[in-house]
Amino acid sequence: MTCVDCVAGVEHCHGTLVGSEGCTEPGCEDLSADRHPLVIEAAEVDSPRHLVATAA
């Protein structure tokens, strides 16, 4: 699979920006929301509705 933004030479990040906590992409240093098509607030991640149970 090819990233359209990579092919077009658009400056972007493949990680998810989690509020002011940082980015999920290792090595990402530019935490601008403009570079991250995926942005969520940290409170959304901590919400119980986002917890997924795993089989034991």
RAGIRA-V865463 format. One record per residue. RES is the residue in three letters. SS is DSSP state (alpha for helix, beta for strand, coil for the rest). NEAR is the number of other C-alpha atoms within 10 Angstrom. D_FIRST is the distance of its C-alpha to the first C-alpha in whole Angstrom. Layout:
res:RES ss:SS near:NEAR d_first:D_FIRST
res:RES ss:SS near:NEAR d_first:D_FIRST
//
This chain:
res:MET ss:coil near:3 d_first:0
res:THR ss:coil near:6 d_first:4
res:CYS ss:coil near:9 d_first:7
res:VAL ss:alpha near:9 d_first:9
res:ASP ss:alpha near:12 d_first:12
res:CYS ss:alpha near:12 d_first:11
res:VAL ss:alpha near:8 d_first:11
res:ALA ss:alpha near:8 d_first:14
res:GLY ss:coil near:9 d_first:16
res:VAL ss:coil near:10 d_first:17
res:GLU ss:coil near:10 d_first:18
res:HIS ss:coil near:15 d_first:17
res:CYS ss:beta near:23 d_first:16
res:HIS ss:beta near:17 d_first:13
res:GLY ss:beta near:17 d_first:16
res:THR ss:beta near:18 d_first:19
res:LEU ss:beta near:24 d_first:22
res:VAL ss:beta near:20 d_first:25
res:GLY ss:coil near:16 d_first:28
res:SER ss:coil near:12 d_first:30
res:GLU ss:coil near:10 d_first:29
res:GLY ss:beta near:16 d_first:26
res:CYS ss:beta near:22 d_first:22
res:THR ss:coil near:13 d_first:20
res:GLU ss:coil near:12 d_first:18
res:PRO ss:coil near:8 d_first:20
res:GLY ss:coil near:7 d_first:22
res:CYS ss:coil near:13 d_first:21
res:GLU ss:coil near:10 d_first:25
res:ASP ss:coil near:13 d_first:24
res:LEU ss:coil near:17 d_first:25
res:SER ss:coil near:13 d_first:25
res:ALA ss:alpha near:17 d_first:24
res:ASP ss:alpha near:12 d_first:23
res:ARG ss:alpha near:17 d_first:20
res:HIS ss:beta near:18 d_first:19
res:PRO ss:beta near:12 d_first:17
res:LEU ss:beta near:14 d_first:18
res:VAL ss:beta near:15 d_first:22
res:ILE ss:beta near:13 d_first:24
res:GLU ss:coil near:12 d_first:28
res:ALA ss:alpha near:14 d_first:29
res:ALA ss:alpha near:9 d_first:32
res:GLU ss:alpha near:12 d_first:29
res:VAL ss:alpha near:13 d_first:27
res:ASP ss:alpha near:10 d_first:31
res:SER ss:coil near:9 d_first:32
res:PRO ss:alpha near:8 d_first:33
res:ARG ss:alpha near:8 d_first:31
res:HIS ss:alpha near:9 d_first:28
res:LEU ss:coil near:9 d_first:29
res:VAL ss:coil near:7 d_first:27
res:ALA ss:coil near:6 d_first:30
res:THR ss:coil near:5 d_first:29
res:ALA ss:coil near:4 d_first:31
res:ALA ss:coil near:3 d_first:33
//
